[in-house]
């Protein structure tokens, strides 16, 4: 008797046939949105994410080939990434294997991994803390023996309009003059009035905002993601909060007053910060202030080469 494997009927594989219709090379072809369970950790070993979706493509160099061996890409993702910890040592053999799996049809491969990093963040003043989520994408581009890595992280923050703050202060000054111009007052009376509802004349408008930072990494090594997020939040000064008590909300209001910024201010701060970021060779920054005054948003972008130190 023949083995059970020999009883499996031979099935046609039209991808091995030559293309008799419209031919031509293809820059990238593959799959998007493949679910992969894996671990992503910080340099300290803290678990930041445990699942991802992956886009994977290769080029098609053979203009006469019908197509690529797409199922091989999928199987390689499962065998190299599923339930593994993402490291450079995980990525390097996978990227080479993606090209080799195409039996001479391809010379480059691109893999983009999308996930949310979840970090425990302390409150500004109290002992409270909570978890904040940050969208991240890692793109690996293998061209023959050369591997490039690009990292993109999105960080939310609060932005308060300098113009609105100035107009609010002017409204308060005018109201104060009208209220007390003909009176002899002491500091206690002024303090009580400012703390009352009557002293709340105008407030500056603030909005949830986003900083999207993309880095071309200097070496094909994954950086410390927490360090990058900390750099963005410390540079802007007004990170969104998780758990808050009243003292935290007051501290947050003070932070916003100390860091009034248009999109131009925010993007310039980040440009200066990442122009010295040692783990990258190139950076691109985009900020978006989702306006509370307007029905449209304000955006600004800046990019540059990292200064060698």
QUICORNOR-V684579 format. One record per residue. N is the residue number from 0. SS is DSSP state (alpha for helix, beta for strand, coil for the rest). OMEGA is omega as a letter, one per 30 degrees, with the letter a starting at -180 (999 if undefined). Layout:
BEGIN
{{N;SS;OMEGA} {N;SS;OMEGA}}
END
This chain:
BEGIN
{{0;coil;l} {1;coil;l} {2;coil;a} {3;coil;l} {4;alpha;a} {5;alpha;l} {6;alpha;l} {7;coil;a} {8;coil;l} {9;coil;a} {10;coil;a} {11;coil;l} {12;coil;a} {13;alpha;l} {14;alpha;l} {15;alpha;a} {16;coil;l} {17;beta;a} {18;coil;a} {19;coil;l} {20;coil;a} {21;coil;a} {22;coil;l} {23;coil;l} {24;coil;a} {25;beta;a} {26;beta;a} {27;beta;l} {28;beta;a} {29;beta;a} {30;beta;l} {31;beta;l} {32;beta;l} {33;beta;a} {34;beta;a} {35;beta;l} {36;coil;l} {37;coil;l} {38;beta;l} {39;beta;a} {40;beta;l} {41;coil;l} {42;coil;l} {43;coil;l} {44;coil;l} {45;coil;l} {46;beta;a} {47;beta;l} {48;beta;a} {49;coil;l} {50;coil;a} {51;beta;l} {52;beta;a} {53;beta;l} {54;beta;a} {55;beta;l} {56;beta;l} {57;beta;l} {58;beta;l} {59;beta;a} {60;coil;a} {61;coil;a} {62;coil;a} {63;coil;a} {64;beta;l} {65;coil;a} {66;coil;a} {67;coil;l} {68;coil;a} {69;alpha;a} {70;alpha;l} {71;alpha;l} {72;alpha;a} {73;alpha;a} {74;alpha;l} {75;alpha;l} {76;alpha;a} {77;alpha;a} {78;alpha;a} {79;alpha;a} {80;alpha;a} {81;coil;l} {82;coil;l} {83;coil;l} {84;beta;a} {85;coil;l} {86;coil;l} {87;alpha;l} {88;alpha;l} {89;alpha;a} {90;alpha;a} {91;alpha;l} {92;alpha;l} {93;alpha;a} {94;alpha;l} {95;alpha;a} {96;alpha;l} {97;alpha;l} {98;alpha;a} {99;alpha;a} {100;coil;a} {101;coil;l} {102;coil;l} {103;coil;a} {104;coil;a} {105;coil;l} {106;coil;l} {107;beta;l} {108;beta;l} {109;beta;l} {110;beta;l} {111;beta;a} {112;beta;a} {113;beta;l} {114;beta;l} {115;beta;l} {116;beta;a} {117;beta;a} {118;beta;l} {119;beta;a} {120;beta;l} {121;beta;l} {122;coil;a} {123;coil;a} {124;coil;a} {125;coil;l} {126;coil;l} {127;coil;l} {128;beta;l} {129;beta;a} {130;beta;l} {131;beta;a} {132;beta;a} {133;beta;l} {134;beta;a} {135;beta;l} {136;beta;l} {137;beta;l} {138;beta;l} {139;beta;a} {140;beta;a} {141;beta;l} {142;beta;a} {143;coil;a} {144;coil;a} {145;beta;a} {146;beta;l} {147;beta;l} {148;beta;l} {149;beta;a} {150;beta;l} {151;beta;a} {152;beta;l} {153;beta;a} {154;beta;l} {155;beta;l} {156;beta;l} {157;beta;l} {158;beta;l} {159;beta;a} {160;coil;l} {161;alpha;a} {162;alpha;l} {163;alpha;l} {164;alpha;l} {165;alpha;l} {166;alpha;l} {167;alpha;l} {168;alpha;l} {169;alpha;l} {170;alpha;l} {171;alpha;l} {172;alpha;l} {173;alpha;l} {174;alpha;l} {175;alpha;l} {176;alpha;a} {177;alpha;a} {178;alpha;a} {179;alpha;a} {180;coil;a} {181;coil;a} {182;coil;l} {183;coil;a} {184;coil;l} {185;coil;a} {186;alpha;a} {187;alpha;l} {188;alpha;l} {189;alpha;a} {190;alpha;l} {191;alpha;a} {192;alpha;l} {193;alpha;a} {194;alpha;a} {195;coil;l} {196;alpha;l} {197;alpha;l} {198;alpha;l} {199;coil;a} {200;coil;a} {201;coil;l} {202;coil;l} {203;coil;l} {204;coil;l} {205;beta;a} {206;beta;l} {207;beta;a} {208;beta;a} {209;beta;l} {210;beta;l} {211;beta;a} {212;beta;l} {213;beta;a} {214;beta;l} {215;beta;a} {216;beta;a} {217;coil;l} {218;coil;l} {219;coil;l} {220;coil;l} {221;coil;a} {222;coil;l} {223;coil;a} {224;alpha;a} {225;alpha;l} {226;alpha;a} {227;alpha;l} {228;alpha;l} {229;alpha;l} {230;alpha;l} {231;alpha;a} {232;alpha;l} {233;alpha;l} {234;alpha;a} {235;alpha;l} {236;coil;a} {237;coil;l} {238;beta;l} {239;coil;a} {240;coil;l} {241;coil;l} {242;coil;l} {243;coil;l} {244;coil;a} {245;alpha;l} {246;alpha;l} {247;alpha;l} {248;alpha;l} {249;alpha;l} {250;alpha;l} {251;alpha;l} {252;alpha;l} {253;alpha;l} {254;alpha;l} {255;alpha;l} {256;alpha;a} {257;alpha;a} {258;coil;l} {259;coil;a} {260;coil;l} {261;coil;l} {262;alpha;l} {263;alpha;l} {264;alpha;a} {265;alpha;a} {266;alpha;l} {267;alpha;l} {268;alpha;a} {269;alpha;l} {270;alpha;a} {271;alpha;a} {272;alpha;a} {273;alpha;l} {274;coil;l} {275;coil;a} {276;coil;a} {277;coil;a} {278;coil;a} {279;beta;l} {280;beta;a} {281;beta;l} {282;beta;l} {283;beta;a} {284;beta;l} {285;beta;l} {286;beta;a} {287;beta;l} {288;beta;a} {289;coil;a} {290;coil;l} {291;coil;l} {292;coil;a} {293;coil;l} {294;coil;l} {295;coil;a} {296;coil;l} {297;beta;a} {298;beta;l} {299;beta;a} {300;beta;l} {301;beta;a} {302;beta;l} {303;beta;l} {304;beta;a} {305;coil;l} {306;coil;l} {307;coil;l} {308;coil;999}}
END
